[in-house]
């Protein structure tokens, strides 16, 4: 395995845990899956379709999200939105994220001085 | 925008999902594919090639369905059990083969077949059958553990960590292995050779001790008792030391084995009258005590067996208690 392969593996691992936070941040308003994919992509957080859709289902199963079919348009669409519990989880998760970022920055910046 | 490929793809995905999700998933997946095609082609009507690109991005049906699958028991025997499964399987298969090998040799040496070649062929067949049974048996046992989440190691919390065993609380691995070999051997020799070769070889020729018809009618109970013995020994291999769980398994299998053996040993006419007569005659004929002992031999044997089971159970509990205390 060369350096680039190892690197992309590490990036993938780094992103994996943060996807949920990114998804939840966009679901205060109801959205359907593909719109969410595009929105996240536009914000610099690319998520693969075949990762996001199963994730939405899982979160719905856990009661973090709830969904509703919108059949008025040309195609039937399933809209997902955070539940009350989902919103609470989102706030907790965000706080955790902020702390992690702060700590990580501190760790890596210490190194920057040394380099 | 109708592509048969999409129909096939969607069908291949949803058929792998639980029944109650399928209709919902199908709708969502179709809209998603349509959205992706639209984004890719804009106002231009998509071609078959575009469909292929989009579906490739989604992954093969099995991959995509796999990502929706959150069933923890997707493997028959998963990681925490697999190592032990392999270990036990190896030993059980070897032990069964060993037992059958010895049984086969005995059968061959005492065989009355004119053609030993036929006996060898038959023996290879029985070894194969025995191995298949053993394999299925061990697999079913571990599949059960996996489904029920049975804990095989007693290392749940720090407080429950078992002490480093001193020599007397563990048993050598050959102990349960010998047990399995013996169970197989006993059953094979007893069923194959019992009525034919165990008996009285007097001047009047061979008088079998056991009635072939009784053995024939009751052998499944005996086979069950031996299978229980193998269960116990397999469990000993898994545990590797004396534990409460092992003690309870010993108790359960022991009691069941005794219950299974009882109808066999208490069966009317198990010991043939001819054998009784021959031995009584040899032992001086007149003595009523000798006759009684001989006539009741299966019952006495049963008591000895029960005593052996009780000893085994008592040892298991005593050693488990001792191991806990230290």
Interface residues (C-beta under 8 A of the other chain):
Chain A: X32 X33 X34 X38 X48 X49 X50 X51 X53 X54 X57 X58 X61 X69 X75 X76 X77 X78
Chain B: X24 X27 X28 X30 X31 X32 X34 X35 X36 X39 X57 X58 X59 X63 X64 X67 X68 X70
